[in-house]
Amino acid sequence: MGKKYTLVEGMDLLKEQLPNVANAFGVLRDEAIKDGVLSARTKRLMMIAVSVALCCEPCIRTHVKTAVEMGMSRTEILEATGISILMAGGPAIAYTSTVVLEVLDEMNGVKA
């Protein structure tokens, strides 16, 4: 098996190897996550919830880390995953109880 990339590393490679698609996605992402009627904080929590529901581990890692860097608490992040668990059931609770908790624990000092 080859090298496993982080989401950021993989996206950087795609910008080189598939520039039109990767750059277009970047423009869409930047537009979708900026403050609007919904705050960027709310949108980040939504991204966590959707990532967990879709069982996208690289997405979960990226969005949870970014949420912590934005100052969100462990409680806020876990509450967002509660929506995922409601809507997606077993797979969502599996990813919350493994990946989300692991990332939160890696981000030392995340307050409840």
C-alpha positions as CSV (number, residue, x, y, z in Angstrom):
1,M,0.0,0.0,0.0
2,G,1.3,3.5,-0.9
3,K,1.6,6.5,1.2
4,K,-1.5,7.7,3.1
5,Y,-2.0,11.5,2.7
6,T,-3.8,13.8,5.0
7,L,-6.7,15.6,3.4
8,V,-4.6,18.8,3.1
9,E,-1.6,16.9,1.6
10,G,-3.9,15.1,-0.9
11,M,-5.7,18.3,-1.9
12,D,-2.3,20.0,-2.5
13,L,-1.3,17.2,-4.8
14,L,-4.6,17.4,-6.6
15,K,-4.1,21.1,-7.2
16,E,-1.0,20.1,-9.1
17,Q,-2.3,16.9,-10.8
18,L,-6.0,17.9,-11.3
19,P,-5.8,21.7,-11.1
20,N,-9.1,22.7,-12.7
21,V,-11.2,20.4,-10.5
22,A,-9.3,21.0,-7.3
23,N,-9.2,24.8,-7.8
24,A,-13.0,24.9,-8.6
25,F,-13.7,22.9,-5.5
26,G,-11.6,25.3,-3.5
27,V,-13.6,28.3,-4.7
28,L,-16.9,26.5,-3.9
29,R,-15.6,25.6,-0.4
30,D,-14.4,29.1,0.3
31,E,-17.7,30.6,-0.7
32,A,-19.8,28.0,1.2
33,I,-18.0,28.3,4.5
34,K,-17.7,32.1,4.9
35,D,-19.9,34.0,7.3
36,G,-23.4,34.7,5.9
37,V,-26.8,34.3,7.4
38,L,-25.2,31.3,9.2
39,S,-21.9,32.0,10.9
40,A,-18.7,30.2,9.9
41,R,-18.8,28.5,13.3
42,T,-22.3,27.1,12.6
43,K,-21.2,26.0,9.2
44,R,-18.1,24.2,10.6
45,L,-20.3,22.3,13.1
46,M,-22.5,21.3,10.1
47,M,-19.5,20.1,8.3
48,I,-18.5,17.9,11.2
49,A,-22.0,16.5,11.4
50,V,-22.2,15.7,7.7
51,S,-18.6,14.3,7.7
52,V,-19.6,11.9,10.6
53,A,-22.8,10.9,8.9
54,L,-20.9,10.2,5.6
55,C,-18.2,8.3,7.5
56,C,-15.5,10.5,5.9
57,E,-12.5,10.1,8.3
58,P,-10.2,12.6,6.5
59,C,-13.1,15.1,6.6
60,I,-13.8,14.5,10.3
61,R,-10.1,14.9,11.2
62,T,-9.8,18.2,9.2
63,H,-13.1,19.7,10.4
64,V,-12.7,18.8,14.1
65,K,-9.2,20.2,14.2
66,T,-10.3,23.4,12.5
67,A,-13.3,23.7,14.9
68,V,-10.9,23.4,17.9
69,E,-8.6,26.0,16.3
70,M,-11.7,28.3,16.0
71,G,-12.2,28.0,19.7
72,M,-15.1,25.5,19.8
73,S,-15.5,23.3,22.8
74,R,-15.5,19.5,23.0
75,T,-19.2,19.8,24.1
76,E,-20.2,21.8,21.0
77,I,-18.4,19.4,18.7
78,L,-19.9,16.3,20.3
79,E,-23.4,17.9,20.3
80,A,-23.0,18.4,16.5
81,T,-22.2,14.7,16.2
82,G,-25.4,13.9,18.0
83,I,-27.3,15.1,15.0
84,S,-25.2,12.7,12.8
85,I,-26.0,9.8,15.2
86,L,-29.7,10.7,15.0
87,M,-29.7,10.8,11.2
88,A,-27.1,8.1,10.3
89,G,-27.3,5.7,13.3
90,G,-24.7,3.0,14.0
91,P,-22.0,4.1,11.5
92,A,-22.2,7.7,12.9
93,I,-21.8,6.6,16.5
94,A,-18.9,4.4,15.5
95,Y,-17.1,7.3,13.9
96,T,-17.9,9.6,16.8
97,S,-16.7,7.1,19.4
98,T,-13.4,6.5,17.5
99,V,-12.3,9.2,15.1
100,V,-13.9,12.3,16.7
101,L,-12.9,11.4,20.2
102,E,-9.4,10.5,19.0
103,V,-8.9,13.9,17.3
104,L,-10.3,15.8,20.3
105,D,-7.9,13.9,22.6
106,E,-5.0,14.7,20.2
107,M,-5.9,18.4,20.4
108,N,-4.7,18.7,24.0
109,G,-6.6,21.2,26.1
110,V,-9.9,21.1,24.4
111,K,-12.4,22.3,27.0
112,A,-15.7,20.6,27.6
